[in-house]
Amino acid sequence: MKIVTDSAADLPVEDISKEEISVLPLYIQFPEGEIGSHQLTHDEFYNRLRDMFPKIPTTAQPSSGQFAKVFRELAATDPEILSVHISSGLSGTIESARAAIDQAPEAKVETWDTLTLSGAERFQVLAAVWGARAGWTKSAILERLEQIRKHSELVFILETLEYLARGGRIGRVQGMLGTLLKLKPVIKVEHADGKYSTVGKERTTQKALASLVSYLESVYGKDEPLWISVMHGQFQEQADNIVRMLRERLNVAKIEVLRVSPVLGVHTGPEVVGTAVVPMRLMEGIE
């Protein structure tokens, strides 16, 4: 079985090469033209984003034709394909994948809506890859993805909501926009529909980080062993701070610091930091 995903999963290069994952890029549309999100380094992109603010680029999903091409190529060696994608509540990427199925009749494609993005999407992609390698059936893999989707959390803070508002991805946070523009919002992705909602709002970044950690503690308690990916755009100092706070308050079995990809950074701005969290028990016993 082959696994396909998109660049919103924030997979590090080593994941992609080691796990042999097919990743379709989402695109960033600058005034001078469109480029794939993989064509800029993180810092090149965030520096450019700072320079052009208050204007921001737009983003675009892969086309159904691009998906069909990948499906046909993969089907030449294995017709069984699982296509795992960014939340349908935030992007039309999965609809492009579904539209491609009829264009690649030789492939047996099933799509999966992660109802999340970034590091939390990555957890589901990795589980799918490992399950396929271990010889799990597609139904067994999907059962595990359902559990990961249900029990993982993606929570982050922003220094400003300007990017989210200008990019039109603000969702339920819209109702608090006027007050939140002067505060530091703590935002999560809802399990029910994969859209953003507000956990809380604080006057300082440090209080927002503490609120984020308290929210995770309320979800997982102090005993559940967790795999945590700390995600940031260009905010290394606060990423280091949150690692320290997480280690003090939660049962951290594995922790790493990763970067938020350019295609997601369009909507968050450089100063985004957050966490993708999953119970370690759901990622074990697959490989």
Secondary structure, 3 states (H helix, E strand, C coil): CEEEEEHHHCCCHHHHHHHCCEEECCEEEECCEEEEHHHCCHHHHHHHHHHHCCCCCEEECCCHHHHHHHHHHHHCCCCEEEEEECCCCCCCHHHHHHHHHHHCCCCEEEEEECCCCHHHHHHHHHHHHHHHHCCCCHHHHHHHHHHHHHHCEEEEEECCCHHHHHCCCCHHHHHHHHHHCCCEEEEEECCCCCCEEEEEEECCHHHHHHHHHHHHHHHHCCCCCEEEEEEECCCHHHHHHHHHHHHHHCCEEEEEEEECCHHHHHHHCCCEEEEEEEEHHHCCCCC
